[in-house]
Amino acid sequence: MKLNIILDENIENARQTFEYLGRTELVHGRKITPETVRDADILIVRSITNVNRELLEGSSVRFVGTATIGTDHVDTAYLADRGIGFSSAKGCNSDAVAEYVFISIFRAAVRKGFSLRGKSIGIVGCGNIGSRVERIGKAFGFETVVNDPPLHRETGDPKFRSLEDALKCDIISFHTPLNRTGTDRTFHLLDAERMKLLKNDAIVINASRGEVIDNSAFDFKLAESNITAILDVWEGEPLFSPSLLAKTFIASPHVAGYSLEGKINGTRIIHDALCDFLGLERQSPPALPKVENNVVEYRDTGSFEDTVERILCFDYDPDSDTANMHEAAKLPDRERGAAFDSLRKHYNLRREYSNYFIKGDIVDPVIKAGLQALRYNFSGG
């Protein structure tokens, strides 16, 4: 029996991956409606589609996949109650997001002229992404302060610290899911009151969900401090605050995890989960295209920050994302939201550092350890 499969049109290699299973229909994620899914067997979405009773009631959907790591847009309790299979693509783009974090940190240090030696990173959320940020941060010599209440309760590991401790660090990076209620509520986790704990010259990075930071309160905070804001996610997406954007050092349209590897991983994870659900044998994934210009010449500039930043930004310039966001901010609300979605849809997917070779002898052991943690390859002198 051939399946009727509805796919978000922005899922990488969606049709090529799933069309052998039946009829595939590609739909914009914001235009997936109850009518769209009424006769569907399978629904595969991204984070912009809310999957709940209102969408699925009366449909024939029996499996839902989201090619994203987050699941706050999916009513998983409803799916379980209806006996509908479900899978997320947890961990699919973790390396890409971790790379984005360190690109941003080193770019900020170079452009603003401050040293990163001896700095601390507060990591809020230590799952697939946060644990990578912790590992890479340690390799680069940062002090890491990790906050993750659910993991602390589960493991009792004394390495987990309070949120207050994390917020007092030189750099704070958020990697939590969005929980609007409950013991581990993360909605407005960084609110006006907690912002008082931030150092006046801290770097604050949010590559999790926009609502984890109270954007209005953060806008006011940035106006009265020297905080460096790096925001990939925004409250109220696809709309975002032009006022907050104007005070943000690096801005991007929810694309921190947009590497080709991350996108393909997401599609593949959902494909494999669907095969398991249907009792079918998994197919081998196609090989990714090679990166042609993949050799980075190592050059010691005399500055830890300059040396590393030049390598990390070899094939990606975060200024381009920031400039595109500023262009979108000039538009009226309705057009601004459409522009945000368009930037995501037509984004030039990055390639992860595991594809690159560093040529040359690296004397500084901290630099070498950090680059190794970022999965670079080394080709010697």
C-alpha positions as CSV (number, residue, x, y, z in Angstrom):
1,M,0.0,0.0,0.0
2,K,1.4,3.4,-1.1
3,L,1.3,6.1,1.6
4,N,0.1,9.7,1.3
5,I,2.9,11.8,2.8
6,I,2.7,15.5,3.5
7,L,6.1,17.2,3.8
8,D,7.2,20.7,4.8
9,E,8.7,22.0,1.5
10,N,11.8,23.3,3.3
11,I,13.0,19.9,4.5
12,E,16.2,19.1,2.8
13,N,16.0,16.2,0.2
14,A,12.4,15.6,1.4
15,R,10.9,14.3,-1.9
16,Q,14.1,12.3,-2.8
17,T,14.1,10.6,0.6
18,F,10.4,9.7,0.9
19,E,8.9,9.4,-2.6
20,Y,9.6,5.7,-2.9
21,L,7.1,5.1,0.0
22,G,4.2,6.7,-1.8
23,R,2.7,10.0,-3.0
24,T,4.5,13.0,-1.6
25,E,3.2,16.6,-1.4
26,L,5.4,19.5,-0.5
27,V,3.6,22.3,1.4
28,H,4.9,25.5,3.1
29,G,5.0,24.8,6.8
30,R,2.8,27.8,7.7
31,K,0.2,26.6,5.2
32,I,-0.3,23.1,6.5
33,T,-4.0,23.0,7.6
34,P,-6.5,20.4,8.7
35,E,-7.7,20.2,5.1
36,T,-4.1,19.6,3.9
37,V,-3.6,16.6,6.3
38,R,-7.2,15.1,6.2
39,D,-6.2,12.2,3.9
40,A,-2.6,12.0,4.8
41,D,-1.0,8.9,6.4
42,I,2.3,10.6,7.3
43,L,3.1,14.2,8.3
44,I,6.6,15.5,8.4
45,V,7.1,19.1,9.5
46,R,9.6,21.7,10.9
47,S,9.3,24.0,13.8
48,I,6.9,26.5,12.2
49,T,4.0,24.1,12.1
50,N,1.9,23.5,15.2
51,V,0.9,19.9,15.4
52,N,-2.0,19.4,17.7
53,R,-5.7,18.3,18.0
54,E,-6.8,21.3,16.0
55,L,-4.6,20.2,13.0
56,L,-5.1,16.4,13.2
57,E,-8.6,15.8,14.5
58,G,-10.5,13.8,11.9
59,S,-7.4,13.1,9.8
60,S,-5.9,9.7,8.9
61,V,-2.4,10.7,10.0
62,R,-0.7,7.8,11.9
63,F,2.9,9.1,12.1
64,V,4.3,12.5,12.7
65,G,7.9,13.5,12.3
66,T,9.6,16.8,12.9
67,A,13.0,17.3,11.2
68,T,14.0,19.5,14.2
69,I,15.5,19.0,17.6
70,G,12.8,21.0,19.4
71,T,9.3,19.6,20.0
72,D,7.6,22.6,21.6
73,H,5.4,22.9,18.5
74,V,4.1,19.3,18.8
75,D,1.4,18.2,21.3
76,T,3.2,14.9,22.0
77,A,0.6,13.9,24.7
78,Y,-2.2,14.2,22.1
79,L,-0.2,12.0,19.6
80,A,0.4,9.4,22.3
81,D,-3.3,9.4,23.3
82,R,-4.3,8.9,19.7
83,G,-1.7,6.2,19.1
84,I,0.1,8.3,16.5
85,G,3.8,7.5,16.0
86,F,6.2,10.3,16.6
87,S,9.8,11.1,16.1
88,S,11.9,14.3,16.4
89,A,15.4,14.7,14.9
90,K,17.1,15.2,18.2
91,G,20.8,15.9,17.9
92,C,20.7,16.3,14.1
93,N,22.3,19.7,13.9
94,S,24.1,19.9,17.3
95,D,27.6,20.3,15.8
96,A,26.4,23.1,13.5
97,V,24.9,25.1,16.4
98,A,28.1,24.6,18.5
99,E,30.2,25.9,15.6
100,Y,27.9,28.9,15.3
101,V,28.4,29.7,19.0
102,F,32.2,29.7,18.8
103,I,32.2,31.6,15.5
104,S,30.2,34.3,17.2
105,I,32.3,34.4,20.4
106,F,35.6,34.8,18.5
107,R,34.1,37.3,16.0
108,A,32.8,39.4,18.9
109,A,36.3,39.3,20.6
110,V,38.1,40.4,17.5
111,R,35.7,43.1,16.5
112,K,35.3,44.5,20.0
113,G,39.0,44.1,20.9
114,F,38.9,42.0,24.1
115,S,40.7,39.0,25.2
116,L,39.1,35.6,25.7
117,R,41.9,34.2,27.8
118,G,40.6,33.1,31.2
119,K,36.9,33.9,30.4
120,S,34.0,31.8,31.7
121,I,31.1,30.4,29.7
122,G,27.7,29.8,31.4
123,I,25.9,27.0,29.5
124,V,22.2,26.9,30.1
125,G,21.0,23.5,29.0
126,C,23.5,20.7,28.6
127,G,21.9,18.3,26.1
128,N,23.2,17.4,22.7
129,I,24.2,21.0,21.9
130,G,25.1,22.3,25.4
131,S,27.4,19.4,26.0
132,R,29.3,20.1,22.8
133,V,29.7,23.8,23.8
134,E,31.0,22.6,27.2
135,R,33.5,20.2,25.6
136,I,34.8,22.7,23.0
137,G,34.9,25.5,25.6
138,K,37.1,23.5,27.9
139,A,39.4,22.7,25.0
140,F,39.8,26.4,24.3
141,G,40.6,27.0,27.9
142,F,37.4,28.6,29.0
143,E,36.0,28.0,32.5
144,T,32.6,26.3,32.0
145,V,29.6,26.7,34.3
146,V,26.8,24.3,33.4
147,N,23.2,24.7,34.4
148,D,20.6,21.9,33.6
149,P,18.1,21.2,36.4
150,P,16.6,18.1,34.8
151,L,20.0,16.5,34.2
152,H,21.1,17.5,37.7
153,R,18.1,15.7,39.2
154,E,18.6,12.7,37.0
155,T,22.4,12.3,37.6
156,G,23.2,14.1,40.8
157,D,26.4,15.2,39.0
158,P,28.0,18.0,41.1
159,K,29.2,19.8,38.0
160,F,25.7,21.2,37.5
161,R,25.4,24.7,39.0
162,S,22.6,27.1,39.6
163,L,21.2,29.4,36.8
164,E,22.4,32.3,38.8
165,D,26.0,31.0,38.7
166,A,25.7,30.6,34.9
167,L,24.3,34.1,34.4
168,K,27.3,35.6,36.2
169,C,29.8,34.3,33.6
170,D,31.5,36.4,31.0
171,I,29.7,34.5,28.2
172,I,26.2,33.0,28.5
173,S,24.8,30.6,25.9
174,F,21.3,29.2,26.0
175,H,20.5,25.7,24.7
176,T,17.3,24.8,26.4
177,P,14.0,23.6,25.0
178,L,11.0,25.9,25.3
179,N,8.8,24.8,28.2
180,R,5.9,27.2,28.8
181,T,4.8,25.6,32.1
182,G,6.0,23.1,34.7
183,T,8.9,22.7,37.1
184,D,11.4,23.3,34.3
185,R,9.6,26.3,32.7
186,T,12.0,28.1,30.3
187,F,9.6,30.7,28.9
188,H,11.3,34.0,29.7
189,L,14.0,32.1,31.7
190,L,16.1,35.2,31.2
191,D,13.6,37.9,32.4
192,A,14.1,41.5,33.6
193,E,14.9,40.4,37.2
194,R,17.6,37.8,36.2
195,M,19.1,40.2,33.7
196,K,20.3,42.2,36.7
197,L,22.8,39.3,37.3
198,L,24.5,39.8,33.9
199,K,27.9,41.5,33.8
200,N,27.8,44.9,32.1
201,D,30.1,43.6,29.4
202,A,28.8,40.0,29.0
203,I,28.3,38.2,25.8
204,V,24.7,36.7,25.6
205,I,24.0,34.1,23.0
206,N,20.6,32.6,22.3
207,A,20.4,29.8,19.7
208,S,17.6,27.8,21.4
209,R,14.1,29.4,21.2
210,G,13.3,33.1,21.1
211,E,10.9,33.1,24.0
212,V,13.6,31.8,26.4
213,I,14.7,35.4,26.6
214,D,12.1,38.2,27.4
215,N,12.9,40.2,24.2
216,S,11.3,43.4,25.4
217,A,13.2,43.4,28.7
218,F,16.4,42.5,26.8
219,D,15.9,45.4,24.5
220,F,15.9,47.8,27.5
221,K,18.8,46.0,29.1
222,L,21.0,46.4,26.0
223,A,20.2,50.1,25.8
224,E,21.7,50.6,29.3
225,S,24.7,48.2,29.2
226,N,27.6,47.1,27.1
227,I,26.3,43.6,26.7
228,T,27.1,41.9,23.4
229,A,23.9,40.2,22.1
230,I,24.1,37.3,19.6
231,L,20.6,36.2,18.6
232,D,19.7,33.5,16.2
233,V,16.2,33.1,17.6
234,W,13.5,35.8,18.3
235,E,10.3,36.0,20.3
236,G,7.3,36.0,18.0
237,E,9.0,34.5,14.9
238,P,8.7,35.1,12.0
239,L,8.3,38.6,13.3
240,F,11.1,40.1,15.3
241,S,11.8,43.4,17.0
242,P,13.7,45.9,14.8
243,S,14.5,47.8,18.0
244,L,16.2,44.7,19.5
245,L,17.9,43.9,16.3
246,A,19.4,47.4,16.2
247,K,21.2,46.6,19.4
248,T,22.3,43.0,18.5
249,F,25.9,42.4,17.4
250,I,25.3,39.2,15.4
251,A,21.8,38.5,14.2
252,S,20.5,35.6,12.1
253,P,17.1,34.2,11.1
254,H,17.0,31.0,13.2
255,V,19.7,29.3,11.1
256,A,22.4,28.4,13.7
257,G,21.9,24.8,12.9
258,Y,21.6,25.2,9.1
259,S,24.5,23.1,7.9
260,L,24.0,20.7,5.0
261,E,25.0,17.9,7.3
262,G,22.5,19.0,10.0
263,K,19.7,19.3,7.5
264,I,20.4,15.9,5.9
265,N,20.8,14.3,9.3
266,G,17.3,15.6,10.3
267,T,15.7,14.2,7.2
268,R,17.5,10.9,7.6
269,I,16.6,10.5,11.3
270,I,12.9,10.9,10.5
271,H,13.1,8.6,7.5
272,D,14.7,5.9,9.7
273,A,12.1,6.4,12.5
274,L,9.3,6.1,9.9
275,C,10.9,2.9,8.5
276,D,11.0,1.4,12.0
277,F,7.4,2.5,12.6
278,L,6.3,0.8,9.4
279,G,8.5,-2.3,9.9
280,L,10.5,-1.5,6.7
281,E,14.2,-1.9,6.1
282,R,16.2,1.3,6.3
283,Q,17.9,2.5,3.1
284,S,21.5,3.7,3.0
285,P,21.8,7.5,2.8
286,P,23.4,9.1,-0.3
287,A,26.9,10.5,0.1
288,L,27.1,14.2,0.6
289,P,29.0,16.3,-2.0
290,K,32.6,17.0,-1.1
291,V,33.8,20.5,-0.1
292,E,36.1,21.7,-2.9
293,N,37.9,24.6,-1.2
294,N,38.5,22.8,2.1
295,V,42.1,23.6,3.1
296,V,42.7,26.4,5.6
297,E,46.2,27.7,5.8
298,Y,47.2,28.1,9.5
299,R,48.7,31.5,10.3
300,D,49.7,32.7,13.8
301,T,48.7,36.3,13.9
302,G,50.1,36.8,17.4
303,S,46.7,37.0,18.9
304,F,44.7,34.0,20.2
305,E,41.5,35.6,19.1
306,D,42.6,36.8,15.7
307,T,44.2,33.4,14.8
308,V,41.2,31.3,15.7
309,E,38.6,33.8,14.3
310,R,40.3,33.7,10.9
311,I,40.0,29.9,10.8
312,L,36.5,29.7,12.0
313,C,35.2,32.3,9.6
314,F,37.1,30.9,6.6
315,D,33.9,29.8,4.8
316,Y,31.2,31.7,6.7
317,D,30.9,35.4,7.5
318,P,28.2,36.0,10.2
319,D,28.1,39.7,9.0
320,S,26.1,38.6,6.0
321,D,23.3,37.1,8.1
322,T,23.3,40.3,10.2
323,A,23.1,42.5,7.1
324,N,20.2,40.5,5.7
325,M,18.3,40.8,9.0
326,H,18.7,44.6,8.9
327,E,17.3,44.7,5.4
328,A,14.3,42.7,6.5
329,A,13.8,45.0,9.5
330,K,13.1,47.9,7.2
331,L,9.9,46.3,6.0
332,P,6.4,46.6,7.4
333,D,5.4,43.8,9.9
334,R,3.7,41.5,7.4
335,E,6.5,41.8,4.9
336,R,9.1,41.5,7.6
337,G,7.8,38.1,8.7
338,A,7.7,36.9,5.1
339,A,11.3,38.1,4.6
340,F,12.4,36.2,7.7
341,D,10.9,33.0,6.3
342,S,12.5,33.7,2.9
343,L,15.9,34.1,4.5
344,R,15.5,30.7,6.1
345,K,14.2,29.0,2.9
346,H,16.9,30.3,0.7
347,Y,19.8,30.1,3.2
348,N,23.1,29.1,1.8
349,L,23.8,26.0,4.0
350,R,27.1,25.9,5.7
351,R,29.4,22.9,5.7
352,E,30.6,21.6,9.1
353,Y,34.2,21.8,10.2
354,S,34.7,18.1,9.9
355,N,35.0,18.7,6.1
356,Y,38.0,21.0,6.5
357,F,41.8,20.5,6.8
358,I,44.1,22.9,8.5
359,K,47.5,23.1,6.8
360,G,50.5,24.2,9.0
361,D,52.1,23.6,12.4
362,I,50.1,24.8,15.3
363,V,52.4,25.7,18.2
364,D,49.7,26.9,20.7
365,P,48.4,23.7,22.3
366,V,45.2,25.5,23.4
367,I,44.4,26.5,19.8
368,K,45.1,23.0,18.6
369,A,42.9,21.4,21.3
370,G,40.0,23.8,20.5
371,L,40.2,23.2,16.8
372,Q,40.4,19.4,17.4
373,A,37.3,19.7,19.6
374,L,35.6,21.4,16.6
375,R,36.4,18.4,14.5
376,Y,38.9,20.0,12.1
377,N,41.3,17.7,10.3
378,F,45.1,18.4,10.3
379,S,47.3,18.0,7.2
380,G,50.6,19.1,8.7
381,G,53.1,21.6,7.3
